[in-house]
């Protein structure tokens, strides 16, 4: 057997390779939702819970595109979060993540998602918000669900996928997952899923008294609902917020059209602090990582 002299280059290289461990994977702030009860507890209102930050379109930052597994993972390396994502159907019926109807803005390609097969879409690369081309490809929804099964929650925003497709998958291959919530655009859509699927929660717009009363009278249990209350915790709707909290329902605001667009960055962070001070239960933002250094505890805790 050949002996390696540690004073010779080959021996030194061998010793260094042995002595220096491979870089450890980043520690992630995960939540493992193993049952419907776990999901309901995650979204159950309590004044003792920290404010939750949700990554809109999976979250994004420089080098990390929207609707991308790597972006979700990067966010979880910095802070706890769950993710709103955007499933769309390809020409050959594969569910992939893409916010827009076309791939023009977020990839190196052009054209409609629905005009490409999944294999054809894999020819393109995702771009970040600054339009830089990355090494990441368009993921399938199945890939994202498998990655996040023991890490986080996904809120599906329906981008033209037939309701029946979601319902069938929740009964079928998605039945093993317990970390799915569906954003619905109407009470009709919510009732469609509620009457067919008992393993999913719903993100419903309940921003005023009329919407509250419609859901109250619908027969859908409050423990199946997370309430989207629009762009801020409007003081004029405090009575509605109190009613929702009384049912254990969390209130989520979305700052994509508001605070996320404030410039420069220093002013945007101040806008985030202002929304945090109004103590919503959940803030949905394009830039969840920018909340990592901000206190998400409620005043008085």
C-alpha positions in Angstrom: 0.0 0.0 0.0 1.4 3.4 -0.9 2.1 5.6 2.1 1.4 9.4 1.9 4.0 11.7 3.2 2.2 14.6 4.9 5.0 16.9 4.0 4.4 16.3 0.3 1.6 18.2 -1.5 -0.5 15.1 -2.2 -0.4 14.2 1.5 -1.1 17.7 2.6 -4.2 17.9 0.4 -5.4 14.6 1.7 -5.1 15.7 5.3 -6.9 19.0 4.6 -9.7 17.1 2.9 -10.1 14.9 5.9 -9.7 17.7 8.4 -12.1 20.3 6.9 -15.8 19.1 7.0 -18.2 20.0 4.2 -20.2 23.2 4.7 -23.2 22.4 6.9 -26.6 23.0 5.5 -28.2 26.2 7.0 -30.4 25.7 10.0 -34.0 26.4 8.9 -36.8 27.8 11.0 -39.4 25.1 10.2 -42.8 24.0 11.3 -43.8 20.4 10.8 -47.6 20.2 10.2 -48.5 16.5 10.5 -52.3 16.7 10.7 -55.3 18.9 10.1 -55.3 19.7 13.8 -51.8 21.0 13.5 -52.7 23.2 10.6 -55.7 24.6 12.5 -53.5 25.3 15.6 -50.9 27.1 13.4 -53.7 29.5 12.2 -55.5 29.8 15.5 -55.5 33.3 16.8 -53.9 33.9 20.2 -52.7 37.3 21.5 -49.6 35.5 22.8 -48.4 34.5 19.3 -45.8 36.5 17.5 -46.8 38.1 14.2 -46.3 35.7 11.3 -44.6 36.8 8.1 -45.8 35.2 4.9 -43.7 35.2 1.7 -45.9 36.4 -1.2 -45.1 34.5 -4.4 -42.7 32.4 -2.2 -40.8 35.5 -1.1 -37.8 37.0 -3.0 -34.5 38.8 -2.7 -31.5 39.5 -4.8 -30.4 36.3 -6.5 -33.6 34.5 -5.3 -36.6 34.6 -7.7 -40.3 34.4 -6.8 -42.0 31.1 -6.8 -38.8 29.2 -6.3 -37.9 26.5 -3.8 -34.4 28.0 -3.2 -36.1 31.4 -2.3 -38.4 29.7 0.3 -35.4 27.9 1.8 -33.3 31.0 2.0 -36.2 32.8 3.8 -36.5 29.9 6.3 -32.8 30.1 7.0 -33.4 33.7 8.2 -36.8 33.5 10.0 -40.0 31.5 10.4 -42.4 32.0 7.5 -45.1 30.3 5.3 -45.5 30.9 1.6 -48.2 32.1 -0.8 -47.5 30.4 -4.2 -49.0 30.5 -7.6 -49.8 27.2 -9.4 -50.6 27.2 -13.1 -51.2 24.4 -15.6 -48.8 23.7 -18.5 -49.9 22.6 -22.0 -49.5 19.0 -20.9 -51.3 19.4 -17.6 -48.4 19.8 -15.2 -48.9 22.2 -12.3 -45.9 24.5 -12.1 -45.3 27.7 -10.1 -45.7 30.9 -12.1 -47.5 34.1 -11.1 -48.1 35.6 -14.5 -49.9 34.0 -17.4 -46.7 34.5 -19.4 -43.1 33.6 -18.5 -41.8 36.9 -20.0 -41.2 38.8 -16.7 -39.7 36.1 -14.6 -37.7 33.8 -16.9 -35.4 33.9 -19.9 -38.3 32.8 -22.1 -41.3 34.3 -23.8 -44.9 33.3 -24.2 -47.8 31.8 -22.2 -47.3 29.0 -19.6 -50.3 27.2 -21.1 -48.5 27.1 -24.5 -45.5 25.1 -23.2 -45.1 21.6 -22.0 -43.3 21.1 -18.7 -40.2 19.8 -20.5 -40.2 22.8 -22.8 -40.3 25.2 -19.8 -37.2 23.5 -18.4 -35.2 25.2 -21.2 -35.5 28.5 -19.4 -34.0 30.0 -16.2 -35.7 32.1 -13.6 -34.9 35.8 -13.1 -34.9 37.6 -9.8 -36.8 40.9 -9.1 -33.8 42.9 -10.4 -34.0 40.9 -13.7 -30.8 39.0 -13.0 -30.7 35.5 -14.6 -30.3 32.8 -11.9 -29.4 29.1 -12.1 -33.0 28.1 -11.0 -35.6 26.5 -13.1 -39.4 26.6 -12.9 -40.5 24.1 -10.3 -43.5 21.8 -10.3 -46.0 22.1 -7.5 -45.3 18.5 -6.6 -41.6 19.3 -6.1 -42.4 22.3 -3.9 -44.9 20.3 -1.8 -42.4 17.4 -1.3 -39.6 19.9 -0.3 -41.9 21.7 2.2 -43.8 18.7 3.7 -42.0 19.0 7.0 -40.8 22.6 6.8 -43.6 25.1 6.2 -47.2 25.8 5.0 -48.2 26.7 1.5 -51.1 29.0 0.6 -52.2 28.3 -3.0 -53.4 31.3 -5.0 -55.4 29.8 -7.9 -54.1 31.0 -11.3 -56.8 29.5 -13.6 -56.6 26.0 -12.3 -60.0 24.4 -12.3 -61.4 24.0 -8.8 -62.0 20.3 -9.5 -58.3 19.7 -10.1 -57.5 21.1 -6.6 -60.3 19.0 -5.1 -59.3 15.8 -6.8 -55.6 16.2 -5.8 -56.5 16.9 -2.2 -58.3 13.6 -2.2 -55.5 11.9 -4.1 -51.8 12.5 -4.2 -51.9 15.6 -1.9 -53.8 13.7 0.9 -50.4 12.9 2.5 -49.7 16.6 3.0 -51.3 18.5 5.9 -49.8 21.9 5.2 -52.0 23.3 2.4 -54.3 26.3 2.6 -56.3 27.6 -0.4 -56.8 31.3 -1.2 -60.4 31.6 -2.4 -61.8 34.5 -4.4 -65.4 34.0 -3.4 -67.7 32.3 -0.9 -68.9 30.1 -3.7 -65.3 28.8 -4.3 -64.8 28.3 -0.6 -68.1 26.3 -0.3 -67.0 24.2 -3.4 -63.9 22.9 -1.6 -65.5 22.7 1.9 -68.3 20.4 0.6 -65.7 18.1 -1.0 -62.5 18.2 1.0 -62.0 18.0 4.8 -58.2 18.2 4.8 -57.7 21.9 3.9 -58.1 25.4 5.2 -59.1 28.5 3.4 -57.8 32.0 3.1 -60.9 34.2 2.7 -61.3 37.9 2.2 -63.3 39.2 5.2 -62.6 42.9 5.3 -65.9 44.2 6.3 -69.1 43.4 8.2 -71.0 42.1 5.1 -68.2 39.6 4.3 -68.1 38.5 7.9 -71.8 37.9 8.0 -71.7 36.0 4.7 -69.1 33.6 6.1 -70.8 33.4 9.5 -74.0 32.3 7.8 -72.3 29.9 5.3 -72.0 26.9 7.6 -68.2 26.8 7.1 -66.6 26.3 10.6 -64.4 29.2 11.7 -61.5 26.7 12.4 -61.3 26.2 8.6 -60.7 29.9 7.9 -57.9 32.4 7.9 -59.1 35.9 7.2 -57.5 38.3 4.6 -58.5 41.8 5.9 -56.9 43.7 3.0 -53.9 46.1 3.1 -53.8 47.2 6.8 -55.6 46.7 10.1 -58.2 49.4 9.3 -59.4 51.0 12.6 -62.8 51.4 11.0 -63.1 47.6 10.8 -61.9 46.9 14.4 -65.3 45.4 15.3 -64.9 42.9 12.5 -61.3 42.1 13.6 -62.6 41.5 17.2 -65.3 39.2 16.0 -62.8 37.2 14.0 -60.5 37.0 16.9 -63.4 35.9 19.1 -63.8 32.9 16.8 -60.0 32.1 16.9 -59.5 33.4 13.3 -56.3 35.1 12.4 -56.3 38.4 10.4 -53.8 38.7 7.6 -52.9 41.9 5.7 -51.1 42.0 2.4 -48.5 44.8 1.9 -47.5 44.0 -1.7 -49.4 47.0 -3.1 -48.5 49.3 -0.3 -45.4 49.1 2.0 -43.5 46.8 -0.3 -43.5 49.6 -2.9 -42.1 52.3 -0.6 -38.7 53.7 -1.7 -35.9 54.0 -0.7 -35.3 50.8 1.3 -34.9 52.7 4.6 -38.4 54.2 4.2 -39.8 50.8 3.3 -38.5 49.3 6.5 -40.1 52.1 8.4 -43.4 51.3 6.6 -43.1 47.7 7.7 -42.6 48.8 11.3 -45.7 50.9 11.1 -47.8 47.9 9.9 -46.2 45.7 12.6 -47.3 48.3 15.2 -50.9 47.8 14.2 -50.5 44.1 15.3 -52.0 42.1 12.4 -51.7 38.4 13.0 -50.0 37.8 9.6 -48.3 40.1 7.2 -48.0 38.9 3.6 -45.0 40.5 1.8 -42.9 40.1 -1.3 -39.8 40.5 0.9 -40.1 38.4 4.0 -36.4 38.4 4.7 -36.5 42.1 5.3 -38.6 41.5 8.4 -35.9 39.2 9.9 -34.3 42.0 11.9 -37.6 43.5 13.0 -39.5 42.7 16.2 -42.5 40.6 15.4 -43.7 40.4 19.0 -46.9 42.1 20.0 -46.6 45.3 22.2 -46.8 44.4 25.8 -45.5 40.8 25.4 
